[in-house]
Each structure stands twice: as structure tokens, then as C-alpha cells.
């Protein structure tokens, strides 16, 4: 199963058979390290730099 969310917090679920349905859950913010960030703050995060 794959879960997708947009900036408005709407969430969709794609099952292994390809069926897509909208979830009843809205995700307003995300765990990032020890903080919870709303979508509006993601643009302010530093880029992930790998050596």
C-alpha cells in the first residue's frame, strides 16, 4: 500500500492492485526530527546534502 498526501492535508491510499481511494484522514503536519512541521515550513528546511 502507498499513501500520498498533498499540501492541503488530503490523503489518498493506493492498494497493491492499483485501486486508489481517498482516506478519511487529513495530515496537517509531519514529524521532522524532534519537531512537527506544517507544509508551509518545509520550504524553509535546508536541503539534504550528501557527500
N, C-alpha and C positions, 0 to 999 in steps of 0.2 A: 504494500500500500504506500502511496506517495501523497503527502499533504502539501498543498500550496496555499499561500496567504498573500493578500495584496495590502497596499498601504492603508486602505480603509479598514483593515482588520478582518475582512471577509475571508473565509477558509473553504477550500474545496478538497475533496478526497478522490484520488484515482485508485481504483482497485486493480489487482493484477490482471483481471480480464479486460481492462480498458474503460470500464464504466466510470464516469465522473459524476459526482453529486456534491451539492453544496452542504457543508457542515453547518450545524446549528451554533457552532462556537465562533466567536469573534475574538481575535487576538489583537489587543491594543498595544501591547509592548512585549519585549523579548528579553530573556536573560542574556546579558553580555558581561562575562566576568562576574564580578560581585554586584553588578547593577542591573536594573531593568530599564531599558531604553524604549521610548516610543519611536515609530518610524521616522518622525521629524528630526530626531537626533542622530540617525545613522549616517547622514551626510556629513556630520561633524567628526566622525571617527577617523583616526589616522589610517592610512592604507596599510594593508598587511604586507610587510616587506620580508622576503625570504632571500637568504644568501645562497 
